[in-house]
Amino acid sequence: MNRRDMLRNGLTAGVGLAAGMQRASADPVDLSFPADFRWGCATAAYQIEGAVREDGRGQTNWDVFSHTPGKVANNDTGDVACDSYHRYAEDIALLKALGVNSYRMSIAWSRIFPDGRGKVNQKGLDYYNKIIDALIAAGIRPYVTMFHWDLPQALPGGWQNCDTAYAFADYAGFMANKLSDRVQDFMTVNELACFTDLGHQRGIHAPGLKLAAAAVNQVRHHGVLAHGLGVQAIRAHAKPGTRVGLADNTSFHIPVIETAEHIAAAKKATREKNAMFLTAIMEGHYLDSYLAEQGAAAPKVQPGDMAAIGSPLDFVALNIYAPEWVRADAGPKGYAVIPHIASSPRMASPWLVVGPEVAYWGVRMVSELWRPKSLFISENGASADDPVADGRIDDVDRIMYLRNYIGQFRRAVAEGYPLKGYFLWSLMDNFEWADGYGKRFGIHYVDFATQKRTPKLSAAWYKEVIRQNRLV
């Protein structure tokens, strides 16, 4: 072949390649979400509000825990946090600038009932009324979580005392009555496994206990009972049409390979590993296998408890971060959980193993196991190191994480699972519990010395996702 033929053939190949690229780009993959899909951000009261001694707020278990030397990284506390108690209007402006139509927030129980029950603190109620009204004025729909770990310290015995579940129901019913003229969606509790196990079994969260198995199981029972009684109280006191759910960090077990045997194994693992929490709530009873496994340490259940725990829900909201990988196994359980290893990819928080498939499988597993009416992602996000350079925070690692996870949520929506909305964790950097201020999850950078908020690159990315209602 002479040079002219070589050039001619190369040109022809290039034209063919260009034509092929034009054909491909003319029919792109649909990455859009349904027109009524809800986009939002999430925060929690103790993590952002600060003002812990202002306007009649009562002391909480996290106030005590964070002021106990050595319990929180750098001995940080939530005393000031993001000072959102005074800067809530600025923070709502951040939400409006993003273009979100929804916001998941929590109420500090001790601002309403400083002692957990009894006398109402009107200043606390006034504060949340102002926030709700400001959100609605900004065109943002509030989704209100009644309990996000900050338990009034005055309640005798805390979650070890069954009476705390009833105190929670009284508080939840009271707040639903006061807010449901403007708030349509309530979540009872956030992440049962965290405020029970991390606080009472592992001791790394408030109140910092390491109880024996029987006591831990009883705390778990009081947690799900509080949820169930809370559902009943909200329904009894809220305006007609109010929707009730919870925000759960379900232990998501997902198949190593998408084949029938591994999918069945992962589904069985998901149901059994959540026996004390979401499984009990959605099925209204404890699995026989769970009770047998716990033996004498099984929770003591009073008449009527399980009926309350299994109260029907209008939606289930899921906090989805890290997966647990499962394979089919010939052993008696029928599955084996594959442990994470040192080389497993992680974000800045050591526990945050990256596995985007958990977004799809979390939605699918809950949908197929329990058929909820609708689902929301109440939290999803990532910690990153967030270097500041020339006033910019180009957090491309977080964008990578979010893009991959939201892509998997998109798959779930495309396959018909009832996912109706997504709340990114978090609107801004905040007090990250036992990690203090050292782990940043926000899409707005907070300089905790000045409280200045600066949008990160991820905020611009998320704004564009919302604007186009599609993955970008």
N, C-alpha and C positions, 0 to 999 in steps of 0.2 A: 504494500500500500504506500502510495507516494504522499508527500506532505499535504498536497491539496485535498486528497481523499481523507486523510486523517483529520484535517481541520473541518472538512464538511461533515464527517461522521460525528466529530465532537460537538459541532454546532447543532446538529440534528438531535443528539442526545440531550444537549442543554435545553433545546426548545421543548423536547418531550418531557424533561424533568420539570420545566417551568409550567407546562400545561398541566402536568400531574399535580403540582403544588396548587395551581389555581383551582383545580377540581376539588382538592381536599379542603381548601380554605372557603370554598363556596358553600360547604355544608358542614359547619363545625359541630362538634359535640355540644349538646344542650347542657349547660352548666347552671341554668337558672333554677330558682325556687318558685313555688306557687305564689300567686299574686297576694294572697292573704297571709303569707309567712311572716312571723313576727321576729324582728331583730332587736336585741337589747344588750345591756350590760348588767352586771351584778356587783353588789357590795354587801357588807355586813356591818351592823351597828358598831360593835366593839372595835372593829378593824379600822373604821374611818372617823367616827364621831369625835372622840376625845371628850373634853368637858365632863370628866367623870365625877366631879364634885359640884356640878352646877345645877341650879334649878330643881333641887330636890331629888336628884337621881340617887338611888340606893346602891350600896356596894354589891359587886358581883364576885363570883368565884374566880373570874379572870383577873379582877383587880387584886385579889389576895394572892393568886398564883404568880402573877407577873412581878409582884413586889417581894416575892420570896427569892432571895439570892440564889443564882445558879439554875433557876428553872427556865428562863428565857435567854436566848442568845444575847450577849452583851448586856444582860440585865435590863433589856428594853421593856417598856410597859405601854399600855394603850392609853395612858393618861391624856395625851394630846393627839396621838395618831395623825390623821390628816386634818384635824380641826374642822371636820365637816359640820359639826354642830353649829359653828358660826359661819361656815362658808358653803352651806348647802345651795344657795342661789348660784354661786360660781360653779358648783359641781353639776347642777342641772343645766347650766349653760354649756358645759362640756358635752353633756348628753345630747342637747339640741344641735350642737355643731356637728356631731357625728351623724345625725339624721335618724337615730333610733326611734322606734315608736313604742318601746317598752323598757321598763326598768325594774329589776328585782332588787328589793331592799329588805332589810330586816328591822324589826322594832326591838328596842332595848326594854325587856320586861321590867327591869328595875327603874326605868324612867316613869312607868305607869303605876306600878305597885312597888315602892321602894323596899318593902318587906316581903315581896312576893305575892301578897294578898292583903286584903283589908282596905285601908284608906287609899283613895286614888290621888295621884299627884297631877293636878290640873296642868301645871306647866309642861310636864312631859307630854300629855295629850295634846296640848296646844302646839308643841313643836312638831309632832307628826302630822297634825292637821295642816300646818303651814307647808310642809313638804309635799303632802298629797295634793293640796290645792295648786302649788307651784308646778308640779309635774303635769297636772291636767291642763293648766294654762299654757304649758309649753307643748301640748299635744302628745304627751308621753303617758302611756298607760302603766300604772303602778301594779306590780305583783309583789305582795307583801308576805314575808316569812315571819312567823310569830316568834320562833326561837332559833337563834344561830349561836348557841353555846354559852351565852352570857347569862348564867343562872343567878338570880338574887341570892346573895350569901346568907340572908336571914332565914331562908327556908330550912327548918330542922332536918338534918341528915341528907340534904340534897337529893340526888337521884337514888340513893340507897333507901330512901323513904317513899313508900307507895303514895303517900299523901301529896308528894310533889306533882305527881301526874294529875291529881284532881285540882291542885292549885293552878297548874298550867291551863287546864280546861276552863276554869273560871276566868283567867286572864284572857285567853283566846276568845271566849264568847263575848266578853266585855269589849274587846277591841273590834271584833267583827261588827258588833252593834253600832259602834261609833264611826267606823270607816266604810261600811258596805254601801252607804249611799253614793260613794265615789269609787271604791275599790271593788272590783268584781272577782278578783282571783287571790286566794290565800293559800299559802303553804304552811303546814303546821310546824314541822321541825326540819332542821338541816342536818344531814349526815349522822344518822343514828350511830353508826360504828365509831365515829370520832368522839362524840361526847360521852359515849359509854366506854368502849374498849380503851381508847387512847387515854382517857382520863381516869379509869378505874381498874384497868388490867395492866397496861404498860406504864402508866404513871407519867407520860410525857406531856399530857395536857391537863388542864384544871379538872379536878382538884388534886391531881398528882398522886393517885393511889395505885397500889398493886395488890388488889384483893384476890382471894381464893376463887376458884371456879364457880362455886355456888353463888357467892356474892356478886360476881360479875354477871352471871346469868340473870340474877334478880334485877340488877341495874338495867340490863338490856330489856327485860320485861317491862319495867317501869317506863322506859323510853318509848317502846311501841304502844304501851297503854296510854301514855300522855298523848301521843299522836291520835290514837283512836278516840279518846275522850274529847280531844280538841276538835276533831272532825264533827263529832256530835254537837258540841257546844257552838261551833261556828254556824252549823246548819240551824240550830235552835234560835240563834240571836241575830243572824244576818238577814239582810233584805232578800226577798225571793230572787232566784236567778244567780246568786253568788256561787262561784265554783271553788271547790276545795281539793287540794292535793298535798303532796309533801315533796321535799327535795332530798333524794337519797343517793349516797355514793355507793351504790350497789357494787358488790365484788363481781366484776365482769370477767367471765371465763369464756375464752374464744377459741375456735378450732385452729389447730396448726395448719391444717389443710382443709380446703372446702370440699370435703367428701361427706357422704351421709354418715359414716361411722364416727368421724371426728366431730361433726356438727351435733350429733346425738349425745356424744360424750360431753361436749361443752355445755349443752343445754342442761343435762343432768347435774353437772358440776355447779352451774349457776343457781339452780334451784336449791341444791343441798347446802352450798356454801353461804347462802343468804337465808337459811332456815330461821334464824332468830330475828330477822329484820323484814326485808321486803316480802319474802315468801309467806311469813306469818300474816303480814298485813293484807296481801292480795288473796290469800287462801283462807284466812280466818281461823287457822289452827297451826300448831307446831307439828312439823313432820315427825312421824313415829321414829324415823332413823335418828333425828336430832335428839329426841328425848331419850332414846336408848343409849346413844353415844354419851350423853351427859350423865346418865344414871342418877345417882343420889344428888348430883349437883344441878339437876334440871330445875328450871324456875318454878316457883310455887305460884299457881294460877288460881285466882279466886273466881267464883261464879260470875258470869257476865263479862269477864275480862276479854275473852276471845271474840265475843260478839262486838264489843267496842273496837277492838284492834282491827277487826275485819270490816269496819264500816266502809260502804262503797265510796269510791273516789270519782271525782269528775275528770281528773287527770293525774298522771304520774310525771314528776320532773326528775331528771337524772343529772347527777354531777359526774361527768365522764372525763377521765384523765388517762390512767394507765391500765394496760391489760394484764390478765393472767392467761398464759397459754396452756391449752389442754389438748391431750391426745387420747385417743381410744386406748383402752388397756384391758388385758384379759383378767385382771384381778377382780375381787368382789365388788368394788365400786363401779367398775366399768370405765373409769377414766383415771388419768394421771396428770397432775399439774406440773408443768415444767418450770423449774425455778429460774428467776432472772440471774444473770451472771455479771461479772465485772465489766464485760465488754458490751452489755446491753445498752443501747443508746438512751441517754438521759438528758433532760434539761438541767437547769442550774440546781434544782432541788433533787437530792439523791433518790427520793422515792418516785420521781416523775419519769418513769420509763416510757419512752416514746414507742407507741404502737398504734398508728392511726386507724387500723382496722377495728379497734375497740369501739370507735364511734358508730360504725355500721352495725357491728354485732351486738353492742349494748342495746341499741334501739330494737334490733330484730329479736334478740333473746327475750326481752321484757314483753314485747308485743306478742310473740308466739306462746310464751309461757302463761301470760295472765290476761291478754286481750284488754288492755286499758282503753278507755274511751278516746283519750288523746295523750300525747307525750310532749314534753318540753325538755330542752337541755338547759337546766338551771345553772350549770357551771361548766365551762370548758376554757382552758387557757394554759399558759405556761410561764414559769419563771425563766428569766434570762439575765445575763450579766449587765446588759444595757450600758455600755460605755458612752460617756458624754463627750462629744468632740465638736468644738466650735458651736456649742449651743444645740447641736442636733443629737438625737438618739436614734441611730439607724439599726433597729432591732430586727435584723433580717432573720435571725434564728427563730424568733417568735412568729414572724410571718410564715416561715417554713412550716412550723408546727401547726398554726391555725389553718393554713391553706390545705394541708394534708388531712387534718381532722374534719374540717368543714366539707371537703370533697367526699369523705366517707358518709357524713350526714346526708349529703346530697344523694348519694346512692340509696340510702334508706328511704328518702322521700320518693325517689324515682320508682322504687319497687313497691310503693303503696303503703308503707308503714306510717302510722298516724302522727308523725312528728310535725308539730305546729309552730315551733319557735325555738330560738337560740339566744341564750344570755352568755355573753363573753365574760369570763373572769380574768381581769377585773377592770373596772373603769379606770382605776388609778392604783399606783403603788400604795401599800398600806401596812398596817401591823399584821405580820404574817404569823400570828400565834407564837409557838415556841421558837420559831426562827426570827422573831423580832422584826427589825426593818432590813435585814440582810438579804432577803429574797424578794425580788420585785416581780409581780405578776401583772402590773398595770399596763394599759396602752397609753396612759399619761404618766409621765415621770413626775414624781413629787420630791422636791428638795425639802427634806424634813426640817431643815434649819430655818427656812424662810416660808415654807408651805406653798411655794410657787409650783404651779402645775404646768408642764410642758408636754404637748402632744408628741408622741414617738412616731416613727415611721409606720408602725403597726396601726396607729389611729387613722392615718391617711388611707392605709390599705383597707381597714374595716369600713371606713366611710364609703369607699368606692364599692365594696361588696354590697353595702346597704343601698347605695344609690342605684346600682344596676340590678339589684336583687339576684345576683349570680356570683359564682366563684370567679375571682379575678387573679 
